[in-house]
Amino acid sequence: MQVEEHFDAIVIGSGFGGAVMTCRLAEAGMRVCLLERGRAYPPGTFPRNPRAMQHNFWDPKAKLFGLFNIWSFRGLDAVVSSGLGGGSLIYANVLLRKHPETFVRGDPNDPDAEDWP
């Protein structure tokens, strides 16, 4: 027998944005389905040494379904997380200081100009 499930919202990814969105929708009384491709990592289950790290990458072709997934693009490599909590699992309280040239100041005489970030 097939069981049908009905949700008001489906959230894909349990990282910073997905977790907050899921919480807010549920608090508003909505039935929410949160989808995450990785598993939960309870306290004490993170890899603690290089040997444990070798099996903790995400590479389904190699039958590895670990925490770290490396995405490569032209001119850019990124390490992303596969697990309940998304990127918050691997950011390790790191916030890199931006160079001053990163910040753009809008023209104060132009009402449509914006400062970024």
C-alpha positions in Angstrom: 0.0 0.0 0.0 1.4 3.4 -1.0 1.1 6.2 1.6 0.8 9.8 0.3 2.5 12.6 2.2 1.5 16.2 1.8 3.6 19.2 2.7 3.1 22.9 2.5 6.8 23.4 1.8 9.9 21.5 0.9 13.3 22.9 1.9 16.3 21.5 0.2 19.5 21.6 2.3 19.9 21.9 6.0 22.7 24.5 6.1 22.5 28.1 7.5 19.6 29.2 5.3 17.7 25.9 5.0 17.7 25.3 8.8 16.3 28.7 9.6 13.7 28.6 6.8 12.5 25.2 8.0 12.2 26.4 11.6 10.3 29.6 10.6 7.9 27.7 8.3 7.2 25.1 11.0 6.7 27.8 13.6 4.1 29.3 11.3 2.2 26.0 11.4 3.2 24.7 8.0 4.0 21.0 7.3 7.6 21.1 6.2 9.8 18.4 4.6 13.5 19.1 4.9 15.7 17.2 2.5 19.4 16.6 3.1 21.7 14.3 1.2 24.1 13.7 4.0 23.8 12.1 7.4 23.6 13.5 10.9 27.0 14.0 12.7 26.3 13.7 16.4 29.0 15.2 18.8 32.2 13.1 18.8 31.6 11.5 15.3 33.8 13.9 13.3 37.0 12.5 11.9 39.9 13.3 14.3 43.0 12.1 12.4 44.3 11.8 8.8 43.4 8.1 8.5 39.8 8.8 9.4 39.7 11.7 6.9 40.5 9.5 3.9 37.1 7.9 4.1 35.2 11.1 4.9 34.8 12.6 1.4 31.7 12.6 -0.8 32.3 10.6 -3.9 29.5 8.2 -4.8 31.5 6.7 -7.7 34.0 5.5 -5.1 31.2 4.5 -2.7 32.2 7.3 -0.3 29.4 9.3 1.4 31.3 11.4 3.9 31.2 14.9 5.1 33.5 16.8 2.6 32.7 17.3 -1.0 35.1 19.2 -3.3 33.5 21.1 -6.2 35.8 22.3 -9.0 35.0 25.0 -11.5 37.1 26.9 -13.9 39.4 29.0 -11.7 37.6 28.0 -8.4 37.6 25.0 -6.1 35.2 24.9 -3.2 34.8 22.5 -0.2 31.2 22.0 0.7 29.6 19.8 3.3 27.3 16.8 2.9 25.5 16.4 6.2 22.7 17.5 8.5 23.7 21.1 9.2 25.2 21.9 5.7 28.2 24.2 5.6 27.9 25.0 9.3 29.5 21.5 9.9 32.8 22.5 8.3 33.2 26.3 8.6 34.9 25.9 12.0 34.1 29.4 13.2 36.3 30.9 10.4 35.5 34.3 8.9 38.1 35.6 6.5 38.8 39.3 6.5 38.0 40.9 3.1 40.5 43.2 1.3 39.4 46.9 1.2 39.0 46.7 -2.6 36.2 44.1 -2.1 33.9 46.9 -0.8 32.2 49.1 -3.3 30.9 52.5 -2.3 27.8 53.7 -4.2 27.7 57.2 -5.6 26.1 59.4 -2.9 24.5 61.5 -5.6 22.8 58.6 -7.3 19.6 57.5 -5.4 19.8 54.0 -7.1 23.5 53.3 -6.2 24.2 50.7 -3.5 27.1 50.0 -1.2 28.3 46.4 -1.4 28.6 44.3 0.7 
